[in-house]
Amino acid sequence: MRTAILGGGHGCYAAAADLSEQGHEVRLWRRDAAALAPLLADPVIGLKDIDGHRGVRIALATVDIGEALRGARLIVIPSPALAQDDIARAMAPHLVDGQVVFLPPGTFGSVAMARAVRAAGCTADVLWAETGTLPYLARKHGPAEVAITIRAVRLPTGVYPAQRSEEALAVIREVYPAVVPCGDALSGALMNAGPIIHPPLILMNAAPLQHFESWDIHHEGTTPAVRAVTDRLDAERIAVREALGYGAPHFPLADHYTGDRWMYGDAHKRLVDSGDWREHIDLHTHRYMTEDVVMGLAFLASVARWAGCDAPVAHGLLAVAGGILGRDLRTGPRTLEAMGLYGLDRDAMAVALAEGFTS
């Protein structure tokens, strides 16, 4: 299948190499021509995984988003949520009927981006979907090289508009067979693991992160106290899902640490053993803060308020992060309040998620 991948991060390069190796026609777009230069000269990505190291040729690397999207049946955007608005505006003039956009993960980006492209004047009949994590635990090892530690085996995915879920999932499954339906876009957004695992890890490890040149938050940083807070935060996420009528499986994050039932299967030891997550994390600029806290955790806290659920850990961590950044994160860009959706009651929200928002 001709597939466009938009972005230049770890997950984007992992997807480009992995899907190309599976036989799909991959077109990789990145706006930064200097960073993309090695692939513009020779579109081969060095891929490292459990099977070794090899070069994988992709069909196209380009800084022209129209060229990347032309003829693509599936559009995969593994980029951070904070890039979604810009990407939506860039892709709006080039979208056509029948395309499916897949956000792994989305932070409710399926709705946000769909509304953004409409606001930009796009009338194409496009379906949107989002899942709970990247399809890969991956890290780039160079400008044209990526290491995949593990691939996801379960990708719970919500579709917008939900009444066309089977149509969207059929397309995505041709590329990612691990997708499983979990309902509408809000359900998909509430599967996002990033705002659960990363905020406790970076905020409760703030001192060593700022003291040492590099620190592995998944190794030394995952202490019993951190795990206890993470479990409680995840319990709040699951309580919100249940309050809104979303059924199991909720993919509790505890399964990531204790067995093979989570999205990546039995992955935590392989993640730690890889050493790829021993890194420098700037608490003001790293995506764990800018995406998973400022957008993802703020979104979860906002939905909890809207649903009438008590979420003291989510709100407490958000307050601590706001103290570090020097601003009130309760008014973040991906909250229901900022999106103008907080005033909807549950029935109106359910209809809009099923049929599509009118604005």
Secondary structure, DSSP 8 states (H G I E B T S, - for coil): -EEEEE--SHHHHHHHHHHHHTT-EEEEE-S-HHHHHHHHHS-EEEEEETTEEEEEE-SEEES-HHHHHTT-SEEE--S-GGGHHHHHHHHGGG--TT-EEEESS-TTHHHHHHHHHHHTT-----EEEEESS-SEEEEEEETTEEEEEEE-S-EEEEEESGGGHHHHHHHHHHH-TTEEEEEEHHHHHTT-SHHHHHHHHHHTTHHHHHHSS-EETTTTT--HHHHHHHHHHHHHHHHHHHHTT--S----THHHHHSS-STTSS-HHHHHHH-TTEE---TTTSHHHHTIIIIIIHHHHHHHHHHT---HHHHHHHHHHHHHHTS-GGG-TTSTTTTT-TT--HHHHHHHHHH----
